[in-house]
Amino acid sequence: MKYVGRKALGYGYPMPTLMVATYNDDGTVNAMNLHEATRTVEGDMALCIGEGKKTYANIVKRRAFTIALVNRKLMGAADFFGTVSGCRHPGKFEKTGLKAVGSGHVDAPIIEGSPLVIECELKELVRTDHFSTVIGAIVDVAVDESALDEAGRPDASRTDMIFYDSFSNSYVSLGEKVGRAWGEGRRFMV
C-alpha cells in the first residue's frame, strides 16, 4: 500500500451517475447530475445536494423529485446538467432535447430514456455545518421493460448504467458479474 493523500479520493469511489429531476416554479423541468446518493437502511433515498442548488430549492417547494439512472445514451445530457447551473440557466433541460413526462405518483418529471427511475417524496432535510442531505421516501420505481430479467426484476446488466469515477474523472460502465451476494462468504460459515 502507498499513501497518496486524501485528495486522491476526489468525490469518492465510483458511484452510479444519476439525474435528479424536479419542476421549476413555472412548470418547466430542471435536472441535475448527481452521484452522491444512496439507499438508507430504512429504504429511503439519501441525496447530498447543496442548499444553493436549484434542484434543492425545487425539492423544498414541491416536496418531490425523481432519480433517473443514466445510461450511455443519456451520458452527454447528464454531464451537461452537472456542468451548467439551473439557477443561472433555467432552460438547460430543454437545450438537451430530452423529453420528460409527469410521474404517476409524485409531483416531479420522469426523464424519458432512463432505464430505471425512482419516484420520491421529500421526507426530511438534514442540515449540518458541512453538508445537507435530502431524504426521500421511495414511492415507486419505474423500469423500462428491456431492463427486467425473466422474473420481472430489474437487472443491472441490462440497464447500460454508467458510473462516475472520480479517481480518473471519467464515466465507466458496469463490469461483469463476478459473484453472488450473500453467497460468496458461505464457505466461512462452517
C-alpha positions as CSV (number, residue, x, y, z in Angstrom):
1,M,0.0,0.0,0.0
2,K,1.1,3.5,-0.8
3,Y,-0.3,6.7,0.8
4,V,-1.5,9.0,-2.0
5,G,-3.1,11.8,0.1
6,R,-6.8,12.4,0.9
7,K,-7.4,14.5,-2.2
8,A,-6.8,11.3,-4.3
9,L,-10.3,10.2,-3.3
10,G,-11.8,13.2,-5.2
11,Y,-15.6,13.0,-4.9
12,G,-15.3,9.4,-3.6
13,Y,-15.2,6.0,-5.1
14,P,-17.1,5.2,-8.4
15,M,-20.8,5.8,-7.9
16,P,-23.8,5.5,-10.3
17,T,-24.4,8.5,-12.4
18,L,-27.9,9.8,-11.7
19,M,-30.1,12.6,-12.8
20,V,-32.4,14.2,-10.2
21,A,-35.4,15.9,-11.8
22,T,-37.8,18.4,-10.4
23,Y,-40.3,21.0,-11.7
24,N,-39.4,24.7,-11.6
25,D,-41.9,27.3,-10.4
26,D,-43.2,27.8,-14.0
27,G,-43.7,24.0,-14.5
28,T,-40.6,23.5,-16.7
29,V,-38.2,20.6,-16.0
30,N,-35.0,21.0,-14.0
31,A,-32.4,18.3,-13.8
32,M,-29.0,17.9,-12.2
33,N,-26.3,15.3,-12.4
34,L,-25.7,13.6,-9.0
35,H,-23.6,10.7,-7.9
36,E,-23.7,11.4,-4.1
37,A,-26.8,9.3,-3.4
38,T,-27.5,6.0,-1.6
39,R,-30.4,4.0,-0.2
40,T,-30.7,4.2,3.6
41,V,-31.2,1.2,5.9
42,E,-34.9,2.3,6.2
43,G,-35.4,2.0,2.5
44,D,-35.4,5.7,1.7
45,M,-33.0,7.6,-0.7
46,A,-30.4,10.0,0.7
47,L,-29.0,12.6,-1.7
48,C,-26.2,15.0,-0.9
49,I,-27.4,18.2,-2.6
50,G,-26.1,21.6,-1.8
51,E,-28.6,24.1,-0.5
52,G,-27.6,26.6,-3.2
53,K,-28.7,24.3,-6.0
54,K,-31.9,24.9,-8.0
55,T,-32.8,21.3,-7.5
56,Y,-32.6,21.6,-3.7
57,A,-34.9,24.7,-3.8
58,N,-37.4,22.9,-6.1
59,I,-37.5,19.8,-3.8
60,V,-38.2,22.0,-0.8
61,K,-41.1,23.8,-2.7
62,R,-42.6,20.8,-4.4
63,R,-41.7,18.1,-1.9
64,A,-41.0,15.6,-4.6
65,F,-38.3,14.5,-7.1
66,T,-37.3,11.6,-9.3
67,I,-33.9,9.9,-9.6
68,A,-33.1,8.5,-13.1
69,L,-30.2,6.1,-13.7
70,V,-28.0,7.4,-16.5
71,N,-27.0,5.1,-19.4
72,R,-24.6,5.8,-22.3
73,K,-27.4,7.4,-24.3
74,L,-28.0,9.9,-21.6
75,M,-24.4,10.5,-20.6
76,G,-23.9,13.7,-22.6
77,A,-27.0,15.4,-21.2
78,A,-26.3,14.2,-17.6
79,D,-22.8,15.6,-17.9
80,F,-24.2,18.9,-19.2
81,F,-26.6,19.0,-16.2
82,G,-23.6,18.7,-13.9
83,T,-21.8,21.5,-15.6
84,V,-24.5,24.1,-16.0
85,S,-26.4,25.7,-13.1
86,G,-30.1,25.6,-13.1
87,C,-30.1,28.9,-11.2
88,R,-28.3,30.7,-13.9
89,H,-29.6,28.7,-16.9
90,P,-33.3,27.7,-16.2
91,G,-33.8,26.4,-19.7
92,K,-30.9,23.9,-19.6
93,F,-33.2,20.8,-19.7
94,E,-34.8,21.9,-23.0
95,K,-31.4,22.7,-24.5
96,T,-30.6,18.9,-24.4
97,G,-33.6,17.9,-26.5
98,L,-34.6,15.3,-23.8
99,K,-38.3,14.8,-23.1
100,A,-40.0,14.2,-19.8
101,V,-43.4,13.1,-18.7
102,G,-45.2,13.6,-15.4
103,S,-44.7,11.0,-12.7
104,G,-47.8,9.0,-11.9
105,H,-47.1,9.1,-8.2
106,V,-45.2,12.3,-7.3
107,D,-45.1,16.0,-8.4
108,A,-42.0,15.5,-10.4
109,P,-41.0,14.7,-14.0
110,I,-39.7,11.4,-15.3
111,I,-36.9,11.8,-17.9
112,E,-37.6,9.6,-20.9
113,G,-34.8,7.2,-21.9
114,S,-33.7,6.3,-18.5
115,P,-33.7,2.5,-17.8
116,L,-34.8,3.0,-14.2
117,V,-36.5,5.9,-12.4
118,I,-37.1,6.2,-8.6
119,E,-40.0,8.4,-7.7
120,C,-39.6,10.1,-4.2
121,E,-41.5,12.3,-1.8
122,L,-39.5,14.6,0.4
123,K,-39.3,13.0,3.9
124,E,-36.6,15.0,5.7
125,L,-33.9,17.6,5.2
126,V,-30.7,17.0,7.2
127,R,-28.5,20.1,7.6
128,T,-25.2,20.4,9.3
129,D,-22.4,23.0,9.2
130,H,-20.7,20.9,6.5
131,F,-23.4,19.3,4.3
132,S,-27.1,19.0,3.6
133,T,-28.9,15.8,2.7
134,V,-32.3,15.3,1.2
135,I,-34.1,12.2,2.4
136,G,-36.7,11.0,0.0
137,A,-39.3,8.3,0.7
138,I,-39.4,5.9,-2.3
139,V,-43.0,5.9,-3.6
140,D,-42.4,3.7,-6.6
141,V,-39.8,2.6,-9.1
142,A,-40.4,2.6,-12.9
143,V,-38.2,0.3,-15.0
144,D,-38.0,0.0,-18.8
145,E,-39.1,-3.5,-19.7
146,S,-35.8,-4.1,-21.6
147,A,-34.0,-3.8,-18.2
148,L,-36.1,-6.5,-16.5
149,D,-34.9,-10.1,-16.1
150,E,-37.1,-13.2,-16.9
151,A,-38.7,-13.0,-13.5
152,G,-39.6,-9.3,-13.9
153,R,-36.9,-7.9,-11.6
154,P,-34.6,-5.1,-12.5
155,D,-31.3,-6.4,-14.0
156,A,-28.4,-4.0,-13.6
157,S,-26.6,-5.6,-16.6
158,R,-29.5,-4.7,-18.9
159,T,-29.6,-1.0,-17.9
160,D,-26.3,0.0,-19.5
161,M,-25.9,2.3,-16.5
162,I,-22.7,4.3,-16.1
163,F,-20.7,5.3,-13.0
164,Y,-18.8,8.5,-12.3
165,D,-15.2,7.5,-11.4
166,S,-13.6,10.5,-9.6
167,F,-10.2,8.8,-9.5
168,S,-9.9,9.2,-13.2
169,N,-12.6,12.0,-13.6
170,S,-14.4,9.8,-16.2
171,Y,-17.5,7.8,-16.7
172,V,-17.2,4.0,-16.7
173,S,-19.7,1.2,-17.5
174,L,-20.8,-1.6,-15.3
175,G,-18.5,-4.6,-15.4
176,E,-19.2,-8.3,-15.5
177,K,-20.9,-10.2,-12.7
178,V,-18.2,-11.7,-10.5
179,G,-20.0,-13.3,-7.6
180,R,-23.3,-13.8,-5.8
181,A,-24.1,-11.5,-2.8
182,W,-24.8,-13.4,0.4
183,G,-23.4,-16.5,-1.2
184,E,-19.6,-15.9,-1.7
185,G,-19.0,-15.9,2.1
186,R,-20.9,-19.0,2.9
187,R,-17.6,-21.0,2.8
188,F,-16.6,-19.3,6.1
189,M,-19.8,-20.3,7.8
190,V,-18.6,-23.8,8.8
